[in-house]
């Protein structure tokens, strides 16, 4: 009986810690949805965010990283991508997306997570928009 009670108490503390993480590190706040499908979608997004955060925590711990998930996410959020837009004679645009260089901390985090950023992403071609309505929406 005591073992069951203790297990339930530990589960309760883990759930409370998960909610604190959702509110603090993931900054997920209650939203007041009217439709059931939106409520379910909100819960799903919150759960996926928490699952990814726990996964990141375990990956960092496994590699004996000195980074917490929050610190690692903060450092990695400083990465940037830049689009270089090249017009063609056919009236199209070629977009080349480049990713900023990693600093030492970011390189260390990627190494610990056993991840590697591509040097560049595949270019995409977009038909040039000549419509005032479409361009005004952007």
C-alpha positions as CSV (number, residue, x, y, z in Angstrom):
1,X,0.0,0.0,0.0
2,X,2.8,2.4,0.9
3,X,4.7,1.7,-2.3
4,X,1.5,2.5,-4.4
5,X,1.0,5.7,-2.5
6,X,4.6,6.7,-3.0
7,X,4.5,6.0,-6.7
8,X,1.3,8.1,-7.1
9,X,3.0,10.9,-5.2
10,X,6.0,10.8,-7.4
11,X,3.8,10.8,-10.5
12,X,2.0,13.9,-9.1
13,X,5.2,15.7,-8.6
14,X,6.3,14.8,-12.2
15,X,3.0,16.1,-13.6
16,X,3.3,19.3,-11.6
17,X,6.9,19.8,-12.8
18,X,5.7,19.3,-16.4
19,X,3.1,22.0,-16.0
20,X,5.7,24.4,-14.5
21,X,7.9,23.6,-17.6
22,X,4.9,24.3,-19.9
23,X,4.3,27.6,-18.2
24,X,7.9,28.8,-17.8
25,X,10.3,27.3,-20.4
26,X,7.8,26.7,-23.2
27,X,5.7,29.8,-22.3
28,X,2.5,28.0,-23.1
29,X,-0.4,29.8,-21.4
30,X,-4.1,28.8,-21.2
31,X,-6.1,29.7,-24.2
32,X,-9.9,29.9,-24.1
33,X,-11.1,28.0,-27.1
34,X,-14.7,27.6,-28.0
35,X,-14.5,24.5,-30.2
36,X,-13.5,21.1,-29.0
37,X,-11.1,20.5,-31.9
38,X,-9.2,23.7,-31.1
39,X,-8.9,22.6,-27.4
40,X,-7.6,19.2,-28.6
41,X,-5.1,20.9,-31.0
42,X,-3.9,23.2,-28.2
43,X,-3.3,20.2,-25.8
44,X,-1.5,18.3,-28.6
45,X,0.8,21.3,-29.3
46,X,1.5,21.7,-25.6
47,X,2.2,17.9,-25.3
48,X,4.5,17.8,-28.3
49,X,6.4,20.8,-27.1
50,X,6.9,19.2,-23.7
51,X,7.9,15.8,-25.3
52,X,10.5,17.6,-27.4
53,X,11.9,19.4,-24.4
54,X,12.2,16.2,-22.4
55,X,13.9,14.5,-25.3
56,X,16.3,17.4,-25.6
57,X,17.0,17.2,-21.8
58,X,17.8,13.4,-22.1
59,X,20.0,13.9,-25.2
60,X,22.0,16.6,-23.4
61,X,22.2,14.5,-20.2
62,X,23.4,11.5,-22.2
63,X,26.3,13.5,-23.7
64,X,27.2,14.9,-20.3
65,X,26.5,18.4,-21.6
66,X,26.8,21.4,-19.3
67,X,23.8,23.0,-21.0
68,X,20.3,22.9,-19.7
69,X,17.5,22.5,-22.3
70,X,16.6,26.2,-21.8
71,X,20.1,27.4,-22.3
72,X,20.7,25.2,-25.3
73,X,17.4,26.4,-26.9
74,X,18.4,30.0,-26.2
75,X,21.8,29.7,-27.8
76,X,20.4,27.8,-30.8
77,X,17.6,30.4,-31.2
78,X,20.3,32.9,-32.1
79,X,20.9,31.0,-35.4
80,X,19.7,32.9,-38.5
81,X,18.9,32.1,-42.1
82,X,19.2,34.6,-44.9
83,X,17.4,34.5,-48.3
84,X,19.3,35.7,-51.3
85,X,16.8,36.5,-54.1
86,X,18.0,36.4,-57.7
87,X,15.7,37.5,-60.5
88,X,15.7,35.5,-63.7
89,X,15.1,36.7,-67.3
90,X,11.9,34.6,-67.3
91,X,10.4,36.8,-64.6
92,X,10.9,34.2,-61.8
93,X,13.0,34.5,-58.7
94,X,15.5,32.0,-57.4
95,X,15.7,32.0,-53.7
96,X,18.9,30.8,-52.0
97,X,18.7,30.2,-48.3
98,X,21.9,30.3,-46.3
99,X,22.3,29.6,-42.6
100,X,24.5,31.7,-40.3
101,X,27.8,30.2,-39.1
102,X,27.7,28.5,-35.7
103,X,29.7,30.0,-32.9
104,X,31.7,27.8,-30.5
105,X,28.9,27.2,-28.1
106,X,26.4,26.4,-30.8
107,X,28.9,24.0,-32.4
108,X,29.4,22.3,-29.1
109,X,25.7,21.9,-28.6
110,X,25.2,20.4,-32.1
111,X,28.2,18.1,-31.5
112,X,26.7,16.9,-28.2
113,X,23.3,16.3,-29.8
114,X,25.1,14.6,-32.8
115,X,23.5,16.9,-35.2
116,X,24.9,18.8,-38.2
117,X,23.5,21.8,-40.0
118,X,23.6,21.8,-43.8
119,X,25.8,24.4,-45.3
120,X,22.9,25.6,-47.4
121,X,19.4,24.6,-48.1
122,X,18.1,23.6,-51.5
123,X,17.1,26.6,-53.6
124,X,13.5,27.2,-54.4
125,X,11.9,29.0,-57.4
126,X,8.9,31.2,-56.9
127,X,6.8,32.8,-59.6
128,X,7.1,36.5,-59.3
129,X,3.8,38.0,-58.2
130,X,2.4,40.9,-60.2
131,X,-1.0,41.1,-58.4
132,X,-1.4,44.0,-56.0
133,X,-3.9,42.0,-53.8
134,X,-1.4,39.1,-53.2
135,X,1.5,41.4,-52.5
136,X,-0.4,43.6,-50.1
137,X,-1.2,40.5,-48.0
138,X,2.5,39.9,-47.3
